Amino acid sequence: MQPFDLFPTSLQKILVKLEDQDRKEREAKLDRMQRLRQIPRETGEFLYQFLTSFVPQFPQFIGLEIGSSGGYSTLWQGMALVTSACGKLISLDHDPKKYRLAYENIKATGIDQYVTLSQGDAKDYLKNSQGKFSYVFLDAEKEDYLEFFMLLKDHVSSGTVLIADNVISHKDDVLNFLEMIHEDCRVSSIILPVGQGLAYVRWI
Ligand SMILES: C[S@@+](CC[C@H](N)C(=O)[O-])C[C@H]1O[C@@H](n2cnc3c(N)ncnc32)[C@H](O)[C@@H]1O
């Protein structure tokens, strides 16, 4: 049985609707900045499985998602918190239209107790917030990955895990980030061939 099969039907319908919208937008060759550009279901299932074992290790788990889009990846991660019956996920997107769609989807599934969406630039958020995170999912513009990694240094502690998407599909765009996580002695990292390729980075 896959994690998807365990979800309530109402949530399955929202996930499938978002998958259909994402596929149709790609087929119609809609401008990439307007598209949902979601993670594939395989990545959602990986994040769900990982977080259901990771989250309960923390008395007060706080996760951060950079790039909510329409809330597809947020729903997968949020469901891991629901299953664990603890934790909080803060998800950021600067696009007002995508923020509204994510808001409607999170509200409709009733997981807003575990997920807080915020509209705004994630770089400004990291520069102005004092928050510490046990986990970060990075899925914004690929050329910003290195900058986000640098900005995260004040928001992590030993054991924090960063998962960054598209590091195989967009390898050329994230080369400076990949070099940094390989060389930086404060972190250990591995590239996982899940979906579009995930960088798994853990602060030592
Ligand atoms: C690849 S999509 C995210 C897809 C989403 N994680 C999912 O799987 O459903 C990237 C998103 O990052 C947002 N984004 C890009 N740069 C951002 C920034 N600096 N601050 C906040 N959001 C940003 C975009 O608006 C876009 O919705």
PDBQT file of the ligand as one rigid body, heavy atoms in Angstrom, charges set to zero:
ROOT
HETATM    1  C1  LIG A 301       8.901  24.824  -8.058  1.00  0.00    +0.000 C 
HETATM    2  S1  LIG A 301       7.638  25.802  -7.415  1.00  0.00    +0.000 S 
HETATM    3  C2  LIG A 301       7.259  25.003  -5.888  1.00  0.00    +0.000 C 
HETATM    4  C3  LIG A 301       6.409  23.785  -6.055  1.00  0.00    +0.000 C 
HETATM    5  C4  LIG A 301       5.887  23.228  -4.745  1.00  0.00    +0.000 C 
HETATM    6  N1  LIG A 301       6.969  22.951  -3.811  1.00  0.00    +0.000 N 
HETATM    7  C5  LIG A 301       5.115  21.936  -4.971  1.00  0.00    +0.000 C 
HETATM    8  O1  LIG A 301       5.765  20.902  -5.186  1.00  0.00    +0.000 OA
HETATM    9  O2  LIG A 301       3.876  21.976  -4.973  1.00  0.00    +0.000 OA
HETATM   10  C6  LIG A 301       8.576  27.168  -6.858  1.00  0.00    +0.000 C 
HETATM   11  C7  LIG A 301       7.769  28.183  -6.057  1.00  0.00    +0.000 C 
HETATM   12  O3  LIG A 301       8.700  29.012  -5.351  1.00  0.00    +0.000 OA
HETATM   13  C8  LIG A 301       8.177  30.305  -5.290  1.00  0.00    +0.000 C 
HETATM   14  N2  LIG A 301       9.328  31.183  -5.042  1.00  0.00    +0.000 N 
HETATM   15  C9  LIG A 301      10.409  31.385  -5.839  1.00  0.00    +0.000 A 
HETATM   16  N3  LIG A 301      11.278  32.229  -5.257  1.00  0.00    +0.000 NA
HETATM   17  C10 LIG A 301      10.728  32.566  -4.061  1.00  0.00    +0.000 A 
HETATM   18  C11 LIG A 301      11.154  33.414  -2.998  1.00  0.00    +0.000 A 
HETATM   19  N4  LIG A 301      12.320  34.087  -3.048  1.00  0.00    +0.000 N 
HETATM   20  N5  LIG A 301      10.351  33.553  -1.926  1.00  0.00    +0.000 NA
HETATM   21  C12 LIG A 301       9.167  32.892  -1.854  1.00  0.00    +0.000 A 
HETATM   22  N6  LIG A 301       8.720  32.082  -2.831  1.00  0.00    +0.000 NA
HETATM   23  C13 LIG A 301       9.495  31.914  -3.920  1.00  0.00    +0.000 A 
HETATM   24  C14 LIG A 301       7.501  30.506  -6.638  1.00  0.00    +0.000 C 
HETATM   25  O4  LIG A 301       6.517  31.506  -6.585  1.00  0.00    +0.000 OA
HETATM   26  C15 LIG A 301       6.925  29.109  -6.912  1.00  0.00    +0.000 C 
HETATM   27  O5  LIG A 301       5.571  29.013  -6.528  1.00  0.00    +0.000 OA
ENDROOT
TORSDOF 0
